[in-house]
């Protein structure tokens, strides 16, 4: 997956969006591992907080059209 690819959720294939990139969150609690997820701008849907871009576990996505 690379920025600009069209992606969809594997469980909800009607939800299509634009992959923006990966984001890593540091885990400072109990020396845990960092967490990396995908940032996606979904078409016709906003994130629960109202933002245009939301985060989602990257292995729940599949590329449907690669950017050039």
N, C-alpha and C positions, 0 to 999 in steps of 0.2 A: 504494500500500500504506500502510495506517495501522495503528497498534497495535490489536490485537483482531481483525484479519482472519484468517480461516482460509486457510492457504496450503498448497501442495504443491510438491514438486520437479518440474520439467518432465521430467527424465529418469527419475524414479522416482515416478510419480503415486500410488502406494499410501502414500507417506510424507506424512502430513498433520500440520500443526502450527499453532501460534498465533503470528502475527507479533507480536513485542514492540516492535520499533523498529529504528532504524539506529544503528550504532556506527562511529565514525571513529577509525582508528589513524594517528597521525602517523609519517611516515617521516623519520627523522633521518639515515639513511645516504645519503651522497652527494647531499644536497638533493633527494631524491626526492619524488614526489607522495604526499599522504595517501591512505589506502585506506578506503573506506566499505563496510560489509557489513551484512547483515540479521542480527538476533538472533531466533531462533525456538525456541520450546519445542515439541519434537516429541512427539507422543502415542505412548506405548509405547516410547520410545527416549531414551537420554541421550547427551550429548556424549562423545567419546572420553575426556575427563578425568573423567567421572562427573557433571558439572554437568547440571542440568535444561535449561539454555538453551545453545544452540550458535550459532556464527556460520556464515553461508553467503553466498556471492556472491549479491546481491539479484537479478541478472538471470537466475538459475537457478530462480527461484520464480515461481509464478503464484497469483493470488488466486482462491479457489474460493467464498468467502462473505465479504462485507464486513460489518464490525461496524456497529452502528447508533449 
